[in-house]
């Protein structure tokens, strides 16, 4: 999470919010974090298979 946060220019708490409570994070910030996750090869947790 620290690498994603550094790449996106946000705090680790913001990354956590994007993953766990995305509705409370501004769209531009959410997009920056998800883009950083893509660059870093991270995946957001998916639903049940």
Secondary structure, DSSP 8 states (H G I E B T S, - for coil): -HHHHHHHTS-HHHHHHHHH-GGGS-HHHHHHHHHHHHHHT--------
